[in-house]
């Protein structure tokens, strides 16, 4: 169940401030620095994102024996680190920003170095992976013959997401998906001399050359194009429109999302669609500038072990359910529209959570609510409803479904217990036959009269 990130790490330094004048020495802006942030970049950023979301993640990399390498270890708190010694200075990339606009970047120690060695511990960590992300940043680790041989052997049984770099090696054959951006993809086919004019054509050339199971070419705000082996044509993967000043880290967020969704058992088209939205949400929330500062923090032991239940706050329900079951826990699910959350909801959810080791809420989508309750509903959109539910300590994950009933979602989730409010008491739940098919049970928890969404909506209408 562990996600293993393999790749090159660098120290990213952000100097931010305001530029209100030009230098008297040259026509260049003077930036008055008001903030300095340091963080792990490259493969380290991918691992940090996953750890921040609560996934058990191991980072396999090499680090320099210098001050930057020491800082990187500090900024990788919360990540299980299996690191060899590079024998060279750790790369440092310093970005200067005026407001939200990049002004200049300084690179130190970023020149090409010989292919680093890998230790037995690094190889063992990769062998234990439930899914692998190769975050290649052109520093040579992805070119190590021993590591490539191991990844090639794992490709048939473990999903591998390969995020390539123009200065790095080609992916090993058989990986689940390679994720170049449009610039990287175009450069990769230029050596052949005949560059296709369409993104679909570029993806086809790379799919044949790399012999991967799929290629996902990302196009920034235009989304991505997915081409799989055996498909007659590619699939467009649209991206939601977001206002984002700095796209740094979007590719890393997409690779992390792909790994999580593939590990949860989703097929690649669905995983790609969700990962594109993950990347858009990441940028909309502020991108790398919004990531919490990890300096001085201790690793969260629950994150290290991948403990189920209260130690993990995640919105990925399928992977959470699988993790809880594999740790011997009991998965509890409930469902509903939760249009206006009231005290009755909170009491029922808390009671349901006490019945097992995690609680997953199956939430009707906006379209589903409209079909069930009329065109004026929902009052609150599905994203806000999911966020409100996840803010409760008793809710561990939310699974949004579009159908009129939760049966399709339940069939994928397969909880040990399906729980509904006590207004069903004395009647067999509609989902009982389905849940009992895999050995689950249906239960009711106490119902709290005079507390309902309809009653609350009517009361609000009278004062609006």
C-alpha positions, 0 to 999 in steps of 0.5 A: 500500500505504500507509494514510493517516489523515485527521483532527483531532489533539489532545494527550492528557495523562494525570495518574495517581495515587491518591486517599485523602482528600477536599479540606478546601475541598470534598467532592472527592477529592484525587489525588496525581499520581505519573505524567504521560503525553502522547500524540497523540490523535484521528487521531494515536492511530490513526496511532500504533497503525498505526505501532506495528504496523509498517504504512506510515502517513501522517497528513494533518492540521493542527497549531497553531504552538504548544508543544502542536503541537510536542509532537504532532510529537514524539509522532508519531515513526514516522509520516509526517506531512503537516501544514498549519497550523491557525492556531489553538491545538492542542487539549489534553485533560487527564485525571485518573485515580485508579487506573484510574478517571477523575476529571475532564477539562480541555479547552483550545483545543477550541472550534469553529474555522473549516474549515482549508485543505488544501495540495497536499501533503496532497491528494497524500498522500491520492491515494497511499493504498491505504486511507483512515481518516477520523478525524473529531474535529469540528475541521473538517478532514473538512468541507474541500470540496477534501478531501471532493471528493477522498475522494468520487472515491476512494471507488469505488476505495479502501476508506475507513473513516469514523469520524464525530463528532457535531460533524463533517460527514456522510461523503461518499457511497460510503465502504466503511464508517462506524463510529459508536458507538451514542451517535453513531449515535442522535444522528445520527438524532435530527434526523429526529424518528423514532428507531428503537427498535433498533440495526438500525433506526438503522443502516438510517436511517444507511445510507440517509442517508449512502449509504455501502456499509456502516454498522458501529454499535459497542456496546462490550462487546456488539460491533457491528451491521453493515449493508451495502447490498443486505442484507436484514438486519443482522449481529451482530458479537460481541465477546469478554469482556474486563476493561477499566477505560478504553474510551478508544481502542477506536474508534480501534483498531477503525478501524485494524483495519478498514483493515488487514483491508480492505487485505489483501483481506478482505471487510467481514464478516470484516474487521469481526469481526477488527477487533472482536477487535482492539479487545477485545485492545487494551483487554485489554492495557491500552488507551491506558495500555499504549501505549509512550511515543514521546517522543524516539524517531526514526522507524523507516525500515523503518516509513516505507517499509513494508519487507518481512521482518525490518523488520516484525513483524506478525500480518497475513499477507495484507497482509505477503505482498502488500507483500513481493511488490510490493517484489520479494521472495519469500514463504515459507510453512510449516505445522503444529500447533506444539503444543509447540515444540521445537528441531526446529521452530526449526531447520526454521523458521530454514531456511525463512526463509532461502529468501525475504524473509518466512516466514508460518506456517499454523497449525492452529486448536484445532478443527483440531488436535483433529480431527487428533490427538484430544480431548486436543490441543492442549496449548497453545491457538492464541493462545499458539502463535501468540504463541510463533511470532511471538516467533521472529526467523525468523517474520514472520506467523502465519495460523490456519486451521480446516480439516484441511489448509492448502489453503484458507489457501494459496489465499488466501496464494499463497506463492512457496515452500511448505516442509515438514520433510524427513520428507516427503523423497522424497514429493510434498507433498500441496499440490504441485498447488495451489501449482504452480497459481500458479507456486509451488514446494514444498521440504523443509528438513532433518528432525531425528530424535528431536525431535517434539511427541509425544515431548516430550508423552510425556516431560512426561507421565512427570514430571507 
